[in-house]
Amino acid sequence: MTFTEERNDEVLILGPSGRIDNENSTVLLGKITQVIDAGVRNLLLDLSAVTYVTSAGLRTLIMAAKRLANLGGKLVLAGMNAQVQRIFEISGLTSVLTVHPTKAEALSSFR
């Protein structure tokens, strides 16, 4: 799994690519933990390059959101393709996690 990273004011935009499955969810959690430990409190995950998410990936995102919330921060997801969006809808996580269709809309939710 590879990542893009960019800053927009107080928001770190992290863009994982590929599948967030059992193996890659560990990699993603490690990366998210690393940026949180470095002081990031507002994290936007741009999922536009993610092709599939398993239950392990969903758990990782829930854990990250909870950890950021406990630290007074926020996790926002954006840019899901139709297949990934469907996984989130079926699992009911669109009502638990903050999800926006575009990166621009997600960024504006931090203001």
ZAZALUM-369977 format. One record per atom (N, C-alpha, C, O): x, y, z negated; residue in three letters; atom name. Coordinates in steps of 0.2 Angstrom, whole numbers, plus 5000, padded with zeros to 4 digits. Layout:
! residues N
ATOM:X:Y:Z:resn:name
ATOM:X:Y:Z:ALA:CA
...
! end
This chain:
! residues 111
ATOM:X:Y:Z:resn:name
ATOM:5004:4994:5000:MET:N
ATOM:5000:5000:5000:MET:CA
ATOM:5004:5006:5000:MET:C
ATOM:5009:5007:4996:MET:O
ATOM:5003:5011:5004:THR:N
ATOM:5006:5017:5004:THR:CA
ATOM:5002:5023:5002:THR:C
ATOM:4995:5022:5002:THR:O
ATOM:5004:5028:5001:PHE:N
ATOM:5001:5034:4998:PHE:CA
ATOM:5003:5041:5001:PHE:C
ATOM:5009:5041:5003:PHE:O
ATOM:4998:5045:5003:THR:N
ATOM:5000:5052:5004:THR:CA
ATOM:4998:5056:4998:THR:C
ATOM:4994:5054:4994:THR:O
ATOM:5002:5061:4997:GLU:N
ATOM:5001:5066:4991:GLU:CA
ATOM:5001:5073:4994:GLU:C
ATOM:5005:5075:4997:GLU:O
ATOM:4996:5077:4991:GLU:N
ATOM:4997:5084:4992:GLU:CA
ATOM:4994:5087:4986:GLU:C
ATOM:4989:5085:4983:GLU:O
ATOM:4995:5094:4985:ARG:N
ATOM:4993:5098:4980:ARG:CA
ATOM:4988:5103:4983:ARG:C
ATOM:4990:5106:4988:ARG:O
ATOM:4983:5104:4979:ASN:N
ATOM:4978:5110:4981:ASN:CA
ATOM:4977:5113:4974:ASN:C
ATOM:4972:5111:4971:ASN:O
ATOM:4980:5118:4972:ASP:N
ATOM:4979:5122:4966:ASP:CA
ATOM:4981:5117:4960:ASP:C
ATOM:4986:5114:4960:ASP:O
ATOM:4976:5115:4956:GLU:N
ATOM:4976:5111:4950:GLU:CA
ATOM:4974:5104:4952:GLU:C
ATOM:4974:5099:4948:GLU:O
ATOM:4973:5102:4958:VAL:N
ATOM:4971:5096:4960:VAL:CA
ATOM:4976:5092:4964:VAL:C
ATOM:4979:5095:4969:VAL:O
ATOM:4978:5086:4962:LEU:N
ATOM:4982:5081:4966:LEU:CA
ATOM:4978:5077:4971:LEU:C
ATOM:4973:5074:4968:LEU:O
ATOM:4979:5077:4977:ILE:N
ATOM:4975:5073:4982:ILE:CA
ATOM:4980:5067:4984:ILE:C
ATOM:4985:5068:4986:ILE:O
ATOM:4977:5061:4982:LEU:N
ATOM:4981:5055:4983:LEU:CA
ATOM:4977:5051:4988:LEU:C
ATOM:4971:5050:4987:LEU:O
ATOM:4981:5049:4993:GLY:N
ATOM:4977:5045:4999:GLY:CA
ATOM:4980:5038:5000:GLY:C
ATOM:4985:5038:5003:GLY:O
ATOM:4977:5033:4996:PRO:N
ATOM:4980:5027:4997:PRO:CA
ATOM:4977:5024:5004:PRO:C
ATOM:4973:5027:5007:PRO:O
ATOM:4981:5019:5007:SER:N
ATOM:4979:5016:5013:SER:CA
ATOM:4979:5009:5013:SER:C
ATOM:4982:5006:5009:SER:O
ATOM:4975:5006:5017:GLY:N
ATOM:4974:4998:5018:GLY:CA
ATOM:4968:4996:5013:GLY:C
ATOM:4963:5000:5012:GLY:O
ATOM:4969:4990:5011:ARG:N
ATOM:4964:4987:5006:ARG:CA
ATOM:4966:4988:4999:ARG:C
ATOM:4971:4988:4997:ARG:O
ATOM:4960:4989:4995:ILE:N
ATOM:4961:4989:4988:ILE:CA
ATOM:4958:4983:4985:ILE:C
ATOM:4953:4982:4984:ILE:O
ATOM:4963:4978:4985:ASP:N
ATOM:4961:4971:4983:ASP:CA
ATOM:4964:4969:4977:ASP:C
ATOM:4967:4974:4973:ASP:O
ATOM:4965:4963:4975:ASN:N
ATOM:4968:4961:4969:ASN:CA
ATOM:4975:4963:4968:ASN:C
ATOM:4977:4966:4963:ASN:O
ATOM:4979:4962:4973:GLU:N
ATOM:4986:4964:4973:GLU:CA
ATOM:4987:4971:4973:GLU:C
ATOM:4990:4974:4969:GLU:O
ATOM:4983:4975:4978:ASN:N
ATOM:4984:4982:4979:ASN:CA
ATOM:4981:4986:4973:ASN:C
ATOM:4983:4992:4972:ASN:O
ATOM:4976:4983:4970:SER:N
ATOM:4973:4987:4964:SER:CA
ATOM:4978:4988:4959:SER:C
ATOM:4978:4993:4956:SER:O
ATOM:4983:4983:4958:THR:N
ATOM:4988:4984:4953:THR:CA
ATOM:4993:4990:4955:THR:C
ATOM:4995:4994:4951:THR:O
ATOM:4994:4990:4962:VAL:N
ATOM:4999:4995:4964:VAL:CA
ATOM:4995:5002:4963:VAL:C
ATOM:4998:5007:4961:VAL:O
ATOM:4989:5003:4965:LEU:N
ATOM:4985:5009:4964:LEU:CA
ATOM:4985:5011:4957:LEU:C
ATOM:4986:5017:4956:LEU:O
ATOM:4983:5006:4953:LEU:N
ATOM:4983:5008:4946:LEU:CA
ATOM:4990:5011:4943:LEU:C
ATOM:4990:5015:4939:LEU:O
ATOM:4995:5008:4945:GLY:N
ATOM:5002:5010:4944:GLY:CA
ATOM:5003:5017:4946:GLY:C
ATOM:5006:5021:4942:GLY:O
ATOM:5001:5019:4952:LYS:N
ATOM:5002:5025:4955:LYS:CA
ATOM:4998:5030:4951:LYS:C
ATOM:5000:5036:4949:LYS:O
ATOM:4992:5029:4950:ILE:N
ATOM:4987:5033:4946:ILE:CA
ATOM:4990:5034:4939:ILE:C
ATOM:4990:5040:4936:ILE:O
ATOM:4992:5029:4936:THR:N
ATOM:4995:5030:4929:THR:CA
ATOM:5001:5034:4929:THR:C
ATOM:5002:5038:4925:THR:O
ATOM:5005:5033:4934:GLN:N
ATOM:5011:5037:4935:GLN:CA
ATOM:5009:5045:4935:GLN:C
ATOM:5013:5049:4932:GLN:O
ATOM:5005:5047:4939:VAL:N
ATOM:5003:5054:4940:VAL:CA
ATOM:4999:5056:4934:VAL:C
ATOM:5000:5062:4932:VAL:O
ATOM:4995:5052:4931:ILE:N
ATOM:4992:5055:4925:ILE:CA
ATOM:4997:5056:4919:ILE:C
ATOM:4997:5061:4916:ILE:O
ATOM:5002:5051:4919:ASP:N
ATOM:5007:5052:4914:ASP:CA
ATOM:5012:5058:4915:ASP:C
ATOM:5015:5061:4911:ASP:O
ATOM:5012:5060:4921:ALA:N
ATOM:5016:5066:4923:ALA:CA
ATOM:5012:5072:4922:ALA:C
ATOM:5014:5078:4923:ALA:O
ATOM:5005:5072:4920:GLY:N
ATOM:5002:5078:4918:GLY:CA
ATOM:4996:5079:4923:GLY:C
ATOM:4992:5084:4921:GLY:O
ATOM:4995:5076:4928:VAL:N
ATOM:4989:5077:4932:VAL:CA
ATOM:4982:5075:4928:VAL:C
ATOM:4982:5070:4925:VAL:O
ATOM:4978:5080:4929:ARG:N
ATOM:4971:5079:4926:ARG:CA
ATOM:4965:5080:4931:ARG:C
ATOM:4960:5077:4929:ARG:O
ATOM:4967:5082:4936:ASN:N
ATOM:4962:5083:4942:ASN:CA
ATOM:4964:5079:4948:ASN:C
ATOM:4969:5081:4951:ASN:O
ATOM:4961:5073:4949:LEU:N
ATOM:4963:5069:4954:LEU:CA
ATOM:4958:5067:4959:LEU:C
ATOM:4952:5065:4958:LEU:O
ATOM:4960:5069:4966:LEU:N
ATOM:4955:5067:4971:LEU:CA
ATOM:4958:5061:4975:LEU:C
ATOM:4964:5062:4977:LEU:O
ATOM:4954:5056:4976:LEU:N
ATOM:4957:5050:4980:LEU:CA
ATOM:4953:5051:4986:LEU:C
ATOM:4947:5050:4987:LEU:O
ATOM:4957:5052:4991:ASP:N
ATOM:4955:5052:4998:ASP:CA
ATOM:4955:5045:5001:ASP:C
ATOM:4961:5043:5003:ASP:O
ATOM:4949:5042:5002:LEU:N
ATOM:4949:5035:5004:LEU:CA
ATOM:4948:5034:5011:LEU:C
ATOM:4946:5029:5013:LEU:O
ATOM:4949:5039:5015:SER:N
ATOM:4948:5039:5022:SER:CA
ATOM:4952:5034:5026:SER:C
ATOM:4951:5031:5031:SER:O
ATOM:4958:5032:5023:ALA:N
ATOM:4962:5027:5026:ALA:CA
ATOM:4962:5020:5022:ALA:C
ATOM:4965:5015:5024:ALA:O
ATOM:4957:5019:5018:VAL:N
ATOM:4955:5013:5014:VAL:CA
ATOM:4950:5009:5019:VAL:C
ATOM:4945:5012:5020:VAL:O
ATOM:4952:5003:5020:THR:N
ATOM:4948:4999:5024:THR:CA
ATOM:4943:4994:5021:THR:C
ATOM:4938:4992:5023:THR:O
ATOM:4945:4992:5014:TYR:N
ATOM:4940:4988:5010:TYR:CA
ATOM:4942:4988:5003:TYR:C
ATOM:4948:4990:5001:TYR:O
ATOM:4937:4987:4999:VAL:N
ATOM:4938:4988:4991:VAL:CA
ATOM:4935:4981:4988:VAL:C
ATOM:4929:4980:4990:VAL:O
ATOM:4939:4978:4984:THR:N
ATOM:4936:4972:4981:THR:CA
ATOM:4934:4974:4974:THR:C
ATOM:4934:4980:4972:THR:O
ATOM:4931:4970:4970:SER:N
ATOM:4929:4971:4963:SER:CA
ATOM:4935:4973:4959:SER:C
ATOM:4934:4977:4954:SER:O
ATOM:4941:4970:4960:ALA:N
ATOM:4947:4973:4956:ALA:CA
ATOM:4948:4980:4958:ALA:C
ATOM:4950:4984:4953:ALA:O
ATOM:4947:4982:4964:GLY:N
ATOM:4948:4989:4966:GLY:CA
ATOM:4943:4994:4963:GLY:C
ATOM:4945:4999:4960:GLY:O
ATOM:4937:4991:4962:LEU:N
ATOM:4932:4995:4959:LEU:CA
ATOM:4933:4996:4951:LEU:C
ATOM:4933:5002:4949:LEU:O
ATOM:4936:4991:4948:ARG:N
ATOM:4938:4991:4941:ARG:CA
ATOM:4943:4996:4940:ARG:C
ATOM:4943:5000:4935:ARG:O
ATOM:4948:4996:4945:THR:N
ATOM:4954:5001:4944:THR:CA
ATOM:4951:5008:4944:THR:C
ATOM:4953:5012:4941:THR:O
ATOM:4947:5009:4949:LEU:N
ATOM:4944:5016:4950:LEU:CA
ATOM:4940:5018:4943:LEU:C
ATOM:4940:5024:4941:LEU:O
ATOM:4936:5014:4941:ILE:N
ATOM:4932:5015:4935:ILE:CA
ATOM:4937:5017:4929:ILE:C
ATOM:4936:5021:4925:ILE:O
ATOM:4942:5012:4928:MET:N
ATOM:4947:5013:4923:MET:CA
ATOM:4951:5020:4923:MET:C
ATOM:4952:5024:4919:MET:O
ATOM:4952:5022:4930:ALA:N
ATOM:4956:5029:4931:ALA:CA
ATOM:4951:5034:4929:ALA:C
ATOM:4953:5039:4926:ALA:O
ATOM:4945:5034:4931:ALA:N
ATOM:4940:5039:4930:ALA:CA
ATOM:4939:5040:4922:ALA:C
ATOM:4939:5045:4919:ALA:O
ATOM:4938:5034:4918:LYS:N
ATOM:4938:5035:4911:LYS:CA
ATOM:4944:5038:4908:LYS:C
ATOM:4943:5042:4903:LYS:O
ATOM:4950:5036:4910:ARG:N
ATOM:4956:5038:4907:ARG:CA
ATOM:4956:5046:4908:ARG:C
ATOM:4958:5050:4903:ARG:O
ATOM:4955:5048:4914:LEU:N
ATOM:4955:5055:4916:LEU:CA
ATOM:4950:5059:4911:LEU:C
ATOM:4951:5064:4909:LEU:O
ATOM:4944:5056:4911:ALA:N
ATOM:4938:5059:4907:ALA:CA
ATOM:4940:5060:4900:ALA:C
ATOM:4939:5065:4897:ALA:O
ATOM:4944:5055:4897:ASN:N
ATOM:4946:5055:4890:ASN:CA
ATOM:4951:5060:4889:ASN:C
ATOM:4952:5063:4883:ASN:O
ATOM:4955:5062:4894:LEU:N
ATOM:4960:5067:4894:LEU:CA
ATOM:4957:5074:4896:LEU:C
ATOM:4961:5079:4896:LEU:O
ATOM:4951:5075:4897:GLY:N
ATOM:4948:5081:4899:GLY:CA
ATOM:4949:5082:4907:GLY:C
ATOM:4948:5088:4909:GLY:O
ATOM:4950:5077:4910:GLY:N
ATOM:4951:5078:4918:GLY:CA
ATOM:4945:5075:4922:GLY:C
ATOM:4940:5074:4919:GLY:O
ATOM:4947:5074:4928:LYS:N
ATOM:4941:5072:4932:LYS:CA
ATOM:4944:5068:4938:LYS:C
ATOM:4949:5070:4941:LYS:O
ATOM:4941:5063:4940:LEU:N
ATOM:4942:5059:4946:LEU:CA
ATOM:4937:5060:4951:LEU:C
ATOM:4931:5059:4949:LEU:O
ATOM:4938:5062:4957:VAL:N
ATOM:4933:5062:4963:VAL:CA
ATOM:4936:5058:4969:VAL:C
ATOM:4941:5058:4970:VAL:O
ATOM:4931:5055:4972:LEU:N
ATOM:4932:5051:4978:LEU:CA
ATOM:4929:5054:4984:LEU:C
ATOM:4924:5057:4984:LEU:O
ATOM:4933:5053:4990:ALA:N
ATOM:4930:5056:4996:ALA:CA
ATOM:4933:5052:5002:ALA:C
ATOM:4937:5049:5002:ALA:O
ATOM:4929:5053:5007:GLY:N
ATOM:4931:5051:5014:GLY:CA
ATOM:4930:5044:5015:GLY:C
ATOM:4934:5041:5019:GLY:O
ATOM:4926:5040:5012:MET:N
ATOM:4925:5033:5013:MET:CA
ATOM:4922:5032:5019:MET:C
ATOM:4917:5035:5022:MET:O
ATOM:4924:5026:5023:ASN:N
ATOM:4921:5024:5029:ASN:CA
ATOM:4914:5020:5027:ASN:C
ATOM:4913:5019:5021:ASN:O
ATOM:4910:5019:5032:ALA:N
ATOM:4904:5016:5030:ALA:CA
ATOM:4904:5009:5027:ALA:C
ATOM:4900:5008:5022:ALA:O
ATOM:4909:5005:5028:GLN:N
ATOM:4909:4999:5024:GLN:CA
ATOM:4911:5000:5017:GLN:C
ATOM:4908:4997:5013:GLN:O
ATOM:4916:5004:5016:VAL:N
ATOM:4918:5005:5009:VAL:CA
ATOM:4912:5009:5005:VAL:C
ATOM:4911:5007:4999:VAL:O
ATOM:4909:5014:5008:GLN:N
ATOM:4903:5017:5005:GLN:CA
ATOM:4898:5012:5003:GLN:C
ATOM:4895:5012:4998:GLN:O
ATOM:4896:5007:5008:ARG:N
ATOM:4891:5002:5006:ARG:CA
ATOM:4893:4998:5000:ARG:C
ATOM:4889:4996:4996:ARG:O
ATOM:4900:4996:4999:ILE:N
ATOM:4902:4992:4994:ILE:CA
ATOM:4900:4996:4987:ILE:C
ATOM:4898:4994:4982:ILE:O
ATOM:4902:5003:4987:PHE:N
ATOM:4900:5007:4982:PHE:CA
ATOM:4893:5008:4980:PHE:C
ATOM:4891:5007:4974:PHE:O
ATOM:4889:5008:4985:GLU:N
ATOM:4882:5008:4984:GLU:CA
ATOM:4879:5002:4982:GLU:C
ATOM:4875:5002:4977:GLU:O
ATOM:4881:4996:4984:ILE:N
ATOM:4879:4990:4982:ILE:CA
ATOM:4880:4989:4975:ILE:C
ATOM:4877:4986:4971:ILE:O
ATOM:4886:4991:4973:SER:N
ATOM:4889:4990:4966:SER:CA
ATOM:4886:4995:4961:SER:C
ATOM:4886:4994:4955:SER:O
ATOM:4882:5000:4964:GLY:N
ATOM:4879:5005:4959:GLY:CA
ATOM:4884:5010:4957:GLY:C
ATOM:4883:5014:4953:GLY:O
ATOM:4890:5010:4960:LEU:N
ATOM:4895:5015:4957:LEU:CA
ATOM:4895:5022:4960:LEU:C
ATOM:4898:5026:4958:LEU:O
ATOM:4891:5023:4965:THR:N
ATOM:4890:5030:4968:THR:CA
ATOM:4886:5034:4962:THR:C
ATOM:4886:5040:4963:THR:O
ATOM:4883:5031:4958:SER:N
ATOM:4879:5035:4952:SER:CA
ATOM:4884:5035:4946:SER:C
ATOM:4882:5039:4942:SER:O
ATOM:4890:5032:4946:VAL:N
ATOM:4894:5032:4940:VAL:CA
ATOM:4900:5036:4942:VAL:C
ATOM:4902:5040:4937:VAL:O
ATOM:4903:5036:4948:LEU:N
ATOM:4909:5039:4950:LEU:CA
ATOM:4907:5045:4954:LEU:C
ATOM:4901:5045:4957:LEU:O
ATOM:4911:5050:4954:THR:N
ATOM:4909:5056:4958:THR:CA
ATOM:4912:5055:4965:THR:C
ATOM:4918:5054:4966:THR:O
ATOM:4907:5055:4970:VAL:N
ATOM:4909:5053:4977:VAL:CA
ATOM:4906:5059:4982:VAL:C
ATOM:4901:5061:4981:VAL:O
ATOM:4911:5061:4986:HIS:N
ATOM:4909:5066:4991:HIS:CA
ATOM:4911:5063:4998:HIS:C
ATOM:4915:5060:4999:HIS:O
ATOM:4907:5065:5003:PRO:N
ATOM:4908:5063:5010:PRO:CA
ATOM:4915:5065:5013:PRO:C
ATOM:4918:5062:5017:PRO:O
ATOM:4917:5071:5011:THR:N
ATOM:4923:5074:5014:THR:CA
ATOM:4928:5077:5009:THR:C
ATOM:4926:5078:5003:THR:O
ATOM:4934:5077:5011:LYS:N
ATOM:4939:5080:5006:LYS:CA
ATOM:4937:5087:5004:LYS:C
ATOM:4938:5089:4998:LYS:O
ATOM:4935:5091:5009:ALA:N
ATOM:4934:5098:5007:ALA:CA
ATOM:4928:5099:5002:ALA:C
ATOM:4928:5103:4997:ALA:O
ATOM:4923:5095:5003:GLU:N
ATOM:4917:5095:4998:GLU:CA
ATOM:4920:5092:4991:GLU:C
ATOM:4918:5095:4986:GLU:O
ATOM:4924:5087:4991:ALA:N
ATOM:4927:5085:4985:ALA:CA
ATOM:4931:5090:4981:ALA:C
ATOM:4931:5091:4975:ALA:O
ATOM:4935:5094:4985:LEU:N
ATOM:4939:5099:4982:LEU:CA
ATOM:4935:5104:4979:LEU:C
ATOM:4937:5107:4974:LEU:O
ATOM:4930:5106:4982:SER:N
ATOM:4925:5112:4980:SER:CA
ATOM:4922:5109:4973:SER:C
ATOM:4920:5114:4969:SER:O
ATOM:4921:5103:4972:SER:N
ATOM:4918:5101:4966:SER:CA
ATOM:4923:5102:4960:SER:C
ATOM:4920:5101:4954:SER:O
ATOM:4929:5103:4961:PHE:N
ATOM:4933:5105:4955:PHE:CA
ATOM:4933:5112:4953:PHE:C
ATOM:4935:5113:4947:PHE:O
ATOM:4930:5116:4957:ARG:N
ATOM:4929:5123:4955:ARG:CA
ATOM:4924:5125:4951:ARG:C
ATOM:4923:5130:4949:ARG:O
! end
